[in-house]
Amino acid sequence: MSGTEQRVRAVVVGVGHLGQHHARLMKEVPGAELVGVVDRDPARAAQIAGPLGVAAYSSLEQIPAGVTAASVAVPTSLHRDTVLPLLARGIHVLVEKPMAADIGQAREMEAAAASRQLVLQVGHIERFNPALSVFHDLHVQPRFIEAHRLAPFNFRTLDVSVVMDLMIHDLDIVVAIAGSPLVRVDAVGSRVLGKHVDIANARLQFENGCVANVTASRVSFEPLRRTRVFGDETFVSMDFASRRAFVVRKSQGFDLGSLDAAASARFQQKGSFKEFVAQGLLDASEIDMDEANPLHSELVSFIDAVRGQPRRGVSAQEGLRAMEVAVTVSERIDQHRWT
């Protein structure tokens, strides 16, 4: 389908806490026509469909002919059994992360999409966070990456561990940023409130020498979504919650010897990099972000891909890769020995 052809007829499958936003924003996506929402709870489907002026369906079988795109936001345990029937009908799919309940199911979904030459995009929404897009423009070669993703407890994602629920966002980002094969993973985690791991830490080593330390928790008092990247002569801090990025670089002509005696004494006493900045030895700047809604941007990228335009979203192969890393982290947690 070329970008000049008619609008893509789309549905949203699963209109719970997250899916309702998929439906609302799909109405605003250029080139898309939201024709209905699907939820196994007919009352919920009607509740969301009514204000949007679209049809309400309670099963996949009710989706009318002519629909060519579906955004799937059902629980992870239902991903495979929702996505495969859609692909079998020739419908392109955007499925929320994690891609599936297990690796086998994810591989089955990826193969089904590839065999039918259909778009299967995975909803790693942080890829569309303005903070991350700014980082790519800096052309930094990472040496060390530190990621924290902490959230208060909720009852919506109890069917998976915090590794698949939250950490997988940062695993996807870290692997993409490192740009090198993963060679070693060490991890530790603990169950706190549920039957699955609620807090976890992983250390990832890459072939090019880059090391990443990734922490995720869903039992924190305060939310935090921040990634810091250390490269040669550059430090970048990305706050995914506030969508702010802070960059520190050595100034041209940087020379420790040019720091005057008084400033040197103050720095040694306070241990503050502010003295370097004040002396003009370091450039520190906050990058202005656009106000784009990451979920809207993700849906736009999906519809663009369906229309035959270059793909900007997370492909099925990338979603599968993120799951493979997450599974390895989970295995290392299970293998960790407490003494």
Helices and strands as residue ranges (DSSP letters): E 8-13, H 19-26, E 32-38, H 42-52, E 55-57, G 60-62, E 69-72, G 76-78, H 79-88, E 92-96, H 103-116, E 120-123, G 125-128, H 130-138, E 142-150, H 162-162, I 163-167, H 168-178, E 182-190, E 199-206, E 211-217, E 224-231, E 234-239, E 244-250, G 256-258, H 261-270, H 274-278, E 282-287, H 294-306, E 314-315, H 316-335
